[in-house]
Amino acid sequence: MARRNPNIPVATSTACSKSKILRSLKGLDADQDAHRRIFEMEREFRRKIQAHIAALPVASAKFKNFSTSPFVLMFYAQAKNYTRISEIVGDILPAKLFSSMETSAGRMMEEVALPVYGWEIVPSGMHTANSAIDGKRVENGVVKIVTLKSGPRCLNDEMSENFADNIFAHGTAWLEDSGANSLDFTYGVLYGTKKQSNKKDWHILGKLAGKLGPDNVIATPNGQWSMKFKIGGVGSEATVRVGMEWWEYLGGPTCLLEVSCALIRACVHAGVPDPAGMNYDISDLREIVSAPRDFDDVNFAILQSSQIPWLLFLMRHFCDDLVE
């Protein structure tokens, strides 16, 4: 096993407070600008999700289109004590739906959220200067460039090298095309935490520093998730932003909450929640989705009470621990 690079920063645990989340949700109720953003994203999420689901070949699914391991099917049948083929089919289809959605969900999030917060969606043409770019914004003479990945373990060594190559090769062109005098590059991750990362994201910075050489590195990424450098003689920086950090960078401290509310409104009907004390098959899920002890059953304008557990369920994907 390769030895860990000593320059990789040590990631600390990220905790979220349920009480703070719900207080922030109450604050959104009085924020009309937040309402506008949430409703706009809700409409776009619903439109895109419905179009995507309608295009999935569920009703006409054919076995030749599935590539599930036959061994996995047998092992799963044994674990569930199945006797009929119809039983395993009932598990294959949802699994394949999840797989299909995962390939498009990240891009859908980008296409909906970026414009709402003032960013431009950049078509990532293969083998072009923009192949590593998903979004862009020019602000106060700084061109903010972002490449986005769905989760914290999406990269491998080759991909890290490619991102470093892209910044090194095209950073000057990004500056010139935008008429900017500084570059701010972000490798952004839509959910997860730095502790959950496989640290290949940090290697983008480490490899970029090596390509630039010491004369062009102003502040190394050693022990941190950012670096400062010169490219084409212009002072610039690159940063890894994972989960909550990315969303706050995109749209401020309530951005993640706004996006989460929009998703829930678009996807989860208000109704009757699970009963208190529900025992889930996932052993720690009850603790995650239960309201904090100091929570009064307040009516929110943005979400219904039955949707609050969904909010806590979503927010758990952006931290290492969800506390009272």
C-alpha positions as CSV (number, residue, x, y, z in Angstrom):
1,M,0.0,0.0,0.0
2,A,1.3,3.4,-1.0
3,R,2.4,5.6,1.9
4,R,0.1,8.6,2.7
5,N,1.3,11.9,1.4
6,P,2.4,13.8,4.6
7,N,1.2,17.1,3.1
8,I,-2.5,16.1,2.9
9,P,-4.5,18.1,5.5
10,V,-6.1,16.1,8.3
11,A,-9.9,16.5,8.0
12,T,-11.9,17.0,11.2
13,S,-15.4,15.8,11.7
14,T,-18.3,18.1,10.5
15,A,-21.3,18.3,12.8
16,C,-24.7,19.8,12.1
17,S,-27.2,20.8,14.8
18,K,-30.8,19.9,14.2
19,S,-31.9,22.9,16.4
20,K,-29.9,25.3,14.3
21,I,-31.2,23.8,11.1
22,L,-34.8,24.4,12.3
23,R,-34.1,27.9,13.5
24,S,-32.6,28.7,10.1
25,L,-35.7,27.2,8.5
26,K,-37.9,29.5,10.6
27,G,-35.7,32.4,9.4
28,L,-36.4,31.6,5.8
29,D,-40.1,32.0,6.4
30,A,-39.6,35.7,6.7
31,D,-37.1,36.1,3.8
32,Q,-39.0,36.8,0.6
33,D,-35.9,36.6,-1.5
34,A,-35.3,33.1,-0.2
35,H,-38.9,32.2,-1.0
36,R,-38.4,33.4,-4.6
37,R,-35.2,31.3,-5.0
38,I,-36.8,28.2,-3.4
39,F,-40.0,28.4,-5.6
40,E,-37.9,28.9,-8.7
41,M,-35.7,25.9,-8.0
42,E,-38.8,23.8,-6.9
43,R,-40.4,24.4,-10.4
44,E,-37.2,23.5,-12.2
45,F,-36.4,20.5,-10.1
46,R,-40.0,19.1,-10.6
47,R,-39.8,19.7,-14.4
48,K,-36.5,18.1,-14.8
49,I,-37.1,15.2,-12.5
50,Q,-40.5,14.4,-14.1
51,A,-39.0,14.5,-17.6
52,H,-36.1,12.2,-16.5
53,I,-38.4,9.7,-14.9
54,A,-40.7,9.6,-17.9
55,A,-37.8,8.8,-20.1
56,L,-36.7,5.8,-18.0
57,P,-37.7,2.5,-19.7
58,V,-39.4,0.9,-16.7
59,A,-42.6,-0.3,-18.2
60,S,-40.7,-1.8,-21.2
61,A,-37.6,-2.9,-19.4
62,K,-35.8,-5.7,-21.1
63,F,-33.4,-8.1,-19.4
64,K,-30.7,-7.4,-22.0
65,N,-30.4,-3.9,-20.8
66,F,-29.4,-4.9,-17.3
67,S,-25.9,-5.9,-16.4
68,T,-26.4,-7.1,-12.8
69,S,-24.0,-9.8,-11.7
70,P,-25.7,-13.2,-11.7
71,F,-23.8,-14.1,-8.6
72,V,-25.0,-11.1,-6.8
73,L,-28.6,-12.1,-7.7
74,M,-28.1,-15.5,-6.3
75,F,-26.5,-14.3,-3.1
76,Y,-29.3,-11.8,-2.6
77,A,-32.0,-14.4,-3.2
78,Q,-30.4,-16.6,-0.5
79,A,-30.2,-13.7,1.9
80,K,-33.9,-12.9,1.4
81,N,-35.1,-16.5,1.2
82,Y,-36.7,-15.9,-2.2
83,T,-38.5,-18.7,-4.0
84,R,-40.0,-16.9,-7.0
85,I,-38.3,-15.0,-9.9
86,S,-40.9,-12.2,-9.4
87,E,-39.4,-11.4,-6.0
88,I,-35.9,-10.7,-7.3
89,V,-37.3,-8.7,-10.2
90,G,-39.0,-6.4,-7.7
91,D,-35.5,-5.6,-6.3
92,I,-33.7,-5.3,-9.7
93,L,-35.8,-2.5,-11.1
94,P,-35.5,-0.1,-8.2
95,A,-31.8,-0.7,-8.0
96,K,-31.4,0.1,-11.7
97,L,-33.6,3.2,-11.3
98,F,-31.2,4.5,-8.6
99,S,-28.2,3.8,-10.9
100,S,-29.8,5.6,-13.8
101,M,-30.7,8.6,-11.7
102,E,-27.2,8.9,-10.1
103,T,-25.7,9.5,-13.6
104,S,-27.9,12.6,-14.1
105,A,-28.8,13.9,-10.6
106,G,-25.5,15.8,-10.2
107,R,-25.8,17.6,-13.5
108,M,-29.5,18.4,-12.8
109,M,-28.5,20.0,-9.5
110,E,-26.0,22.2,-11.3
111,E,-28.4,23.2,-14.0
112,V,-31.0,24.3,-11.5
113,A,-29.0,25.9,-8.7
114,L,-26.2,27.7,-10.5
115,P,-28.3,30.3,-12.4
116,V,-30.4,31.0,-9.4
117,Y,-27.3,32.2,-7.5
118,G,-25.9,34.2,-10.4
119,W,-23.6,31.7,-12.0
120,E,-23.3,30.8,-15.7
121,I,-23.6,27.2,-16.7
122,V,-20.6,26.3,-19.0
123,P,-21.0,23.6,-21.6
124,S,-18.1,21.2,-20.9
125,G,-17.0,20.3,-24.4
126,M,-14.5,17.5,-24.6
127,H,-10.9,18.4,-25.5
128,T,-11.6,22.1,-25.2
129,A,-10.4,24.8,-22.7
130,N,-13.7,24.4,-21.0
131,S,-13.7,20.6,-20.5
132,A,-13.0,21.0,-16.8
133,I,-15.5,23.7,-16.2
134,D,-19.2,23.4,-15.0
135,G,-19.9,26.9,-13.9
136,K,-18.5,30.4,-14.1
137,R,-19.0,33.8,-12.5
138,V,-17.1,37.1,-13.0
139,E,-17.3,39.3,-9.9
140,N,-15.1,42.4,-9.1
141,G,-12.5,41.5,-11.7
142,V,-12.2,37.9,-10.5
143,V,-13.4,35.0,-12.7
144,K,-14.7,32.3,-10.5
145,I,-14.5,28.9,-12.1
146,V,-16.0,25.7,-10.7
147,T,-15.9,22.0,-11.6
148,L,-18.5,20.0,-9.7
149,K,-18.7,16.3,-8.7
150,S,-21.6,14.6,-7.0
151,G,-19.9,13.0,-4.1
152,P,-16.7,13.0,-2.0
153,R,-15.2,9.8,-3.6
154,C,-15.6,10.5,-7.3
155,L,-12.0,11.0,-8.2
156,N,-9.0,8.7,-9.0
157,D,-5.4,9.6,-9.5
158,E,-5.7,10.0,-13.3
159,M,-8.7,12.4,-12.9
160,S,-6.8,14.5,-10.3
161,E,-3.9,14.8,-12.8
162,N,-6.2,15.8,-15.6
163,F,-7.8,18.6,-13.5
164,A,-4.3,19.9,-12.5
165,D,-3.4,19.8,-16.2
166,N,-6.5,21.7,-17.2
167,I,-5.8,24.5,-14.7
168,F,-2.2,24.7,-15.7
169,A,-2.9,24.6,-19.5
170,H,-6.1,26.8,-19.7
171,G,-6.0,29.1,-16.6
172,T,-4.6,32.0,-18.7
173,A,-7.3,31.4,-21.4
174,W,-10.0,31.5,-18.7
175,L,-8.7,34.8,-17.5
176,E,-8.5,36.3,-21.0
177,D,-11.9,35.1,-22.1
178,S,-13.5,36.7,-19.0
179,G,-11.6,39.9,-19.1
180,A,-10.7,39.2,-15.4
181,N,-7.5,40.1,-13.5
182,S,-7.6,37.1,-11.1
183,L,-8.7,33.5,-11.2
184,D,-10.5,31.7,-8.4
185,F,-10.8,28.0,-9.2
186,T,-13.0,25.7,-7.1
187,Y,-13.2,21.9,-7.1
188,G,-16.7,21.6,-5.6
189,V,-18.4,18.5,-4.2
190,L,-22.2,18.6,-4.0
191,Y,-22.5,16.5,-0.8
192,G,-20.4,14.8,1.8
193,T,-17.5,16.1,3.9
194,K,-13.8,16.4,3.7
195,K,-13.4,13.6,6.2
196,Q,-15.4,11.3,3.8
197,S,-13.2,12.3,0.9
198,N,-10.7,9.9,-0.5
199,K,-8.3,12.9,-0.7
200,K,-7.9,12.6,-4.5
201,D,-9.5,16.1,-4.6
202,W,-6.6,17.5,-2.6
203,H,-4.1,15.9,-5.0
204,I,-5.4,18.4,-7.7
205,L,-3.7,21.1,-5.6
206,G,-0.6,19.1,-4.9
207,K,-0.1,18.2,-8.6
208,L,-0.9,21.7,-9.7
209,A,1.8,23.1,-7.4
210,G,4.3,20.6,-8.9
211,K,3.4,21.7,-12.5
212,L,3.7,25.4,-11.7
213,G,7.0,25.1,-9.9
214,P,8.1,27.0,-6.8
215,D,8.6,30.3,-8.6
216,N,4.8,30.5,-9.3
217,V,3.5,29.1,-6.0
218,I,2.7,31.9,-3.6
219,A,1.1,29.7,-0.8
220,T,1.5,25.9,-1.0
221,P,-1.5,23.5,-0.4
222,N,0.6,21.6,2.2
223,G,-1.7,20.9,5.2
224,Q,-4.6,22.9,3.8
225,W,-7.4,22.7,1.2
226,S,-6.4,25.7,-0.9
227,M,-3.3,27.3,-2.6
228,K,-2.3,30.6,-4.1
229,F,-0.3,30.8,-7.2
230,K,0.6,32.9,-10.3
231,I,-0.5,31.8,-13.8
232,G,0.5,34.0,-16.7
233,G,1.9,36.4,-14.1
234,V,-1.6,36.8,-12.5
235,G,-2.2,36.1,-8.9
236,S,-4.8,33.3,-8.5
237,E,-6.0,30.6,-6.1
238,A,-7.5,27.2,-6.1
239,T,-9.7,25.6,-3.4
240,V,-11.4,22.3,-2.6
241,R,-14.9,22.9,-1.3
242,V,-16.9,19.9,-0.1
243,G,-20.6,19.8,0.7
244,M,-21.7,22.6,3.0
245,E,-18.6,24.7,2.1
246,W,-19.5,24.5,-1.6
247,W,-23.1,25.6,-1.1
248,E,-22.2,28.5,1.2
249,Y,-19.6,29.6,-1.4
250,L,-22.3,29.4,-4.1
251,G,-25.1,31.3,-2.4
252,G,-24.4,32.2,1.2
253,P,-25.1,30.6,4.6
254,T,-28.7,29.6,3.8
255,C,-28.0,28.3,0.3
256,L,-27.9,24.6,1.2
257,L,-31.1,25.0,3.2
258,E,-32.9,26.7,0.4
259,V,-31.8,24.0,-2.1
260,S,-32.9,21.3,0.3
261,C,-36.3,22.9,0.8
262,A,-36.8,23.3,-3.0
263,L,-35.9,19.6,-3.5
264,I,-38.3,18.4,-0.8
265,R,-41.1,20.6,-2.1
266,A,-40.5,19.2,-5.6
267,C,-40.2,15.6,-4.6
268,V,-42.0,14.8,-1.3
269,H,-45.7,15.2,-0.9
270,A,-46.9,16.5,2.5
271,G,-48.8,13.8,4.4
272,V,-48.7,11.7,7.5
273,P,-45.2,11.1,8.8
274,D,-43.8,7.9,10.3
275,P,-45.1,7.4,13.9
276,A,-42.9,8.5,16.8
277,G,-40.7,5.7,17.8
278,M,-40.6,4.1,14.4
279,N,-37.9,1.4,14.1
280,Y,-36.2,1.5,10.8
281,D,-34.2,-1.3,9.2
282,I,-31.2,1.2,9.2
283,S,-30.4,1.2,12.8
284,D,-29.4,4.8,13.3
285,L,-32.0,6.4,11.1
286,R,-34.6,6.9,13.8
287,E,-32.1,9.1,15.7
288,I,-31.2,11.0,12.5
289,V,-34.8,12.0,11.5
290,S,-36.3,12.6,14.9
291,A,-36.9,16.2,15.9
292,P,-34.6,17.7,18.6
293,R,-35.9,17.5,22.1
294,D,-36.3,21.3,22.4
295,F,-38.3,21.5,19.2
296,D,-41.9,22.7,19.5
297,D,-44.2,21.5,16.7
298,V,-44.0,24.8,14.9
299,N,-45.7,25.4,11.6
300,F,-43.3,26.5,8.9
301,A,-44.3,28.3,5.7
302,I,-41.8,26.6,3.5
303,L,-42.2,23.0,4.6
304,Q,-45.0,21.0,6.2
305,S,-44.4,19.2,9.5
306,S,-44.4,15.8,7.8
307,Q,-41.5,17.0,5.6
308,I,-39.2,18.0,8.5
309,P,-37.8,14.4,8.9
310,W,-36.9,14.6,5.2
311,L,-35.0,17.8,5.8
312,L,-33.0,16.2,8.6
313,F,-32.5,13.1,6.4
314,L,-31.1,15.3,3.6
315,M,-28.9,17.3,5.9
316,R,-27.2,14.2,7.3
317,H,-25.6,13.8,3.9
318,F,-23.6,17.0,4.5
319,C,-22.1,16.2,7.9
320,D,-20.3,13.4,9.8
321,D,-22.7,13.7,12.7
322,L,-26.1,15.2,13.2
323,V,-26.6,16.4,16.8
324,E,-29.4,17.9,18.8
